[in-house]
C-alpha cells in the first residue's frame, strides 16, 4: 500500500516522531483533497485549482511535526488550498477550531467542499488576506504559512501567543523553512531546510508577482 510506504519511510528516517500525526495521516483520506485520486500518495506536490498546489506529503509532515501540535491548540493556517493541511491539524487539536485563510475564492469553495466530504467539522475557512492574520480570533498557539513569504509577516508574529510556534517558508525562488518560537516576547529562530512553495499573495506577500 503506497500510503503505508510513506509512513514506513517517515518512521525509518525520523521525519515524523509524533504518533498522533501518523494516526491523523492514516485516518484522513488525502484522495478527498486532490484532483487525481491515483496521485494522492505520490510524494510530490500536486496541482489543484488556480495554478496552486498541494504540498508533497513529506513537506506537510515536516511542517506539522515542527509545529508541535497538541489537543486544544488554537491554530491559524495561512493558505487553505485544498483543505488537506487543515484537516490534519484539525484531527490533532480537536475539539478546538482550526482557522484557515484563503485569498482565492475558488479555493475557498474547493477547501470547504473537501472538508465537508471528509466530515471535518472543526475547521473555519475565511476568504481573506491571510498575510494580515485574523486579528478578531487571535492570539493563536500555533501559526503555519503554506506559501513563500518575502519575510515573516509582522501581524502574524503579533498574533502569536507567548510560547507559541510559527512555521513559514521564507525566500523568493527557493525558501528556508523557518520555525519561530516566541519566548517572553523574544523570537527564537530555527532553519528546517530548503523548500519550494508558491508565493504568498496579499499585503505582506510578494509585490508585482504574476500568477
C-alpha positions as CSV (number, residue, x, y, z in Angstrom):
1,X,0.0,0.0,0.0
2,X,1.5,3.3,-1.1
3,X,0.1,5.2,2.0
4,X,1.8,2.7,4.3
5,X,5.1,3.0,2.4
6,X,5.1,6.8,3.1
7,X,4.5,6.1,6.8
8,X,7.3,3.5,6.9
9,X,9.7,6.0,5.2
10,X,8.8,8.8,7.7
11,X,9.2,6.4,10.7
12,X,12.5,5.0,9.4
13,X,14.1,8.4,8.7
14,X,12.7,10.1,11.8
15,X,10.8,12.7,9.8
16,X,7.7,12.0,11.9
17,X,8.1,11.1,15.6
18,X,4.6,12.3,16.6
19,X,2.4,9.2,16.6
20,X,-0.7,11.3,16.7
21,X,0.3,12.9,13.5
22,X,0.8,9.4,11.9
23,X,-2.7,8.4,13.1
24,X,-4.1,11.6,11.6
25,X,-2.4,10.8,8.2
26,X,-3.8,7.3,8.4
27,X,-7.3,8.5,9.1
28,X,-7.7,11.4,6.7
29,X,-8.1,10.4,3.1
30,X,-5.7,12.5,1.0
31,X,-7.6,11.4,-2.1
32,X,-10.5,13.5,-1.0
33,X,-8.3,16.7,-1.4
34,X,-6.6,16.2,-4.7
35,X,-7.8,16.3,-8.3
36,X,-6.4,13.0,-9.4
37,X,-7.0,10.3,-6.8
38,X,-4.4,8.0,-8.3
39,X,-1.7,10.5,-7.5
40,X,-2.8,11.1,-3.9
41,X,0.0,9.2,-2.2
42,X,2.9,10.2,-4.5
43,X,5.5,12.1,-2.5
44,X,5.3,15.1,-4.8
45,X,3.5,18.5,-5.0
46,X,0.3,18.2,-7.0
47,X,-1.6,20.9,-8.9
48,X,-5.0,21.9,-7.6
49,X,-7.0,24.9,-8.8
50,X,-6.0,28.4,-10.0
51,X,-2.3,27.4,-10.6
52,X,-1.9,26.5,-6.9
53,X,-0.5,23.3,-5.5
54,X,-0.9,20.9,-2.6
55,X,2.5,20.3,-1.0
56,X,4.1,16.9,-1.1
57,X,3.2,14.7,1.9
58,X,6.7,14.7,3.3
59,X,6.8,18.5,3.3
60,X,3.5,18.7,5.1
61,X,4.7,16.2,7.7
62,X,7.9,18.1,8.3
63,X,6.0,21.3,8.9
64,X,3.3,19.7,11.1
65,X,5.9,17.8,13.2
66,X,7.8,21.1,13.8
67,X,4.5,22.8,14.8
68,X,4.3,20.5,17.9
69,X,0.5,20.3,17.7
70,X,-1.4,19.1,20.6
71,X,-5.1,18.8,21.6
72,X,-6.6,22.2,22.4
73,X,-4.1,24.2,20.4
74,X,-5.7,27.2,18.7
75,X,-4.2,27.2,15.2
76,X,-4.1,29.7,12.3
77,X,-3.2,28.5,8.8
78,X,-2.4,30.9,6.0
79,X,-3.3,29.3,2.7
80,X,-6.1,26.8,2.9
81,X,-5.5,25.4,-0.6
82,X,-7.4,22.1,-0.9
83,X,-8.1,22.0,2.9
84,X,-5.9,18.9,3.4
85,X,-3.3,20.6,5.7
86,X,-6.1,22.0,7.9
87,X,-7.8,18.6,8.1
88,X,-4.7,17.0,9.6
89,X,-4.3,19.9,12.0
90,X,-8.0,19.6,13.0
91,X,-7.6,16.0,13.8
92,X,-4.7,16.7,16.2
93,X,-6.2,19.7,18.0
94,X,-9.9,18.7,18.2
95,X,-12.2,19.8,19.6
96,X,-10.5,23.2,19.2
97,X,-11.3,25.0,15.9
98,X,-8.7,25.5,13.2
99,X,-8.8,28.9,11.5
100,X,-7.6,28.9,7.9
101,X,-7.4,31.7,5.4
102,X,-7.5,31.6,1.6
103,X,-7.3,34.7,-0.7
104,X,-8.5,32.9,-3.8
105,X,-12.3,32.5,-3.8
106,X,-12.3,29.3,-6.0
107,X,-10.0,27.6,-3.5
108,X,-12.2,28.7,-0.6
109,X,-15.1,26.7,-2.0
110,X,-12.8,23.9,-3.0
111,X,-11.5,23.6,0.6
112,X,-14.9,23.9,2.1
113,X,-16.3,21.2,-0.1
114,X,-13.4,18.8,0.5
115,X,-13.6,19.3,4.3
116,X,-17.3,18.6,4.2
117,X,-16.8,15.5,2.2
118,X,-14.2,14.4,4.7
119,X,-16.6,15.1,7.5
120,X,-14.2,17.5,9.2
121,X,-16.3,20.0,11.2
122,X,-13.8,21.9,13.4
123,X,-12.2,24.0,10.6
124,X,-13.4,27.5,9.6
125,X,-12.3,28.8,6.2
126,X,-12.1,32.5,5.6
127,X,-11.8,34.2,2.2
128,X,-9.4,37.0,3.3
129,X,-5.8,38.2,3.0
130,X,-4.1,35.8,5.4
131,X,-0.9,37.7,5.4
132,X,-2.6,40.1,7.8
133,X,-3.6,37.2,10.1
134,X,-7.0,37.0,11.7
135,X,-6.9,39.7,14.4
136,X,-10.5,39.0,15.5
137,X,-9.7,35.4,16.6
138,X,-6.2,36.0,17.9
139,X,-4.0,35.2,19.7
140,X,-3.0,31.7,18.4
141,X,-0.9,28.9,20.0
142,X,0.4,27.9,16.5
143,X,0.5,29.6,13.1
144,X,1.5,27.9,9.9
145,X,2.1,29.6,6.5
146,X,1.8,27.4,3.4
147,X,3.1,29.9,0.8
148,X,6.5,31.5,0.4
149,X,6.9,34.9,2.2
150,X,9.4,37.6,1.5
151,X,9.7,37.8,5.3
152,X,7.6,36.6,8.2
153,X,4.5,39.0,8.2
154,X,4.7,41.1,11.3
155,X,0.9,40.8,12.0
156,X,1.4,37.0,12.4
157,X,4.1,37.5,14.9
158,X,2.0,39.9,16.9
159,X,-1.0,37.4,16.8
160,X,1.2,34.5,18.2
161,X,0.8,33.7,21.9
162,X,3.8,33.7,24.2
163,X,5.4,30.2,23.9
164,X,3.7,29.8,20.6
165,X,5.2,28.4,17.4
166,X,5.1,29.8,13.9
167,X,6.3,27.9,10.8
168,X,6.8,29.6,7.4
169,X,8.8,29.2,4.2
170,X,10.8,32.5,3.7
171,X,12.5,33.5,0.4
172,X,11.9,34.1,-3.2
173,X,12.9,31.3,-5.7
174,X,13.6,28.8,-3.0
175,X,12.8,29.2,0.6
176,X,14.2,28.4,4.0
177,X,11.6,26.8,6.3
178,X,11.7,28.9,9.4
179,X,10.4,27.8,12.8
180,X,9.9,30.7,15.3
181,X,9.2,30.1,18.9
182,X,8.0,33.1,20.9
183,X,9.5,33.1,24.4
184,X,8.8,36.1,26.7
185,X,8.2,38.2,23.5
186,X,11.6,37.2,22.1
187,X,11.8,35.2,18.9
188,X,13.9,32.0,18.7
189,X,14.5,31.1,15.1
190,X,15.4,27.7,13.6
191,X,16.0,26.7,10.0
192,X,14.4,23.4,9.0
193,X,15.9,23.2,5.5
194,X,15.2,24.4,1.9
195,X,11.9,24.0,0.1
196,X,10.0,25.4,-2.9
197,X,6.5,26.9,-2.4
198,X,4.1,29.0,-4.4
199,X,4.3,32.7,-3.4
200,X,2.2,34.4,-0.8
201,X,-0.3,36.9,-2.1
202,X,-1.6,39.9,-0.1
203,X,-0.4,42.9,1.7
204,X,2.6,41.2,3.3
205,X,3.2,38.8,0.3
206,X,5.3,39.3,-2.8
207,X,4.7,42.6,-4.7
208,X,4.4,42.7,-8.5
209,X,4.0,38.9,-8.7
210,X,2.5,37.5,-11.8
211,X,0.2,34.4,-11.2
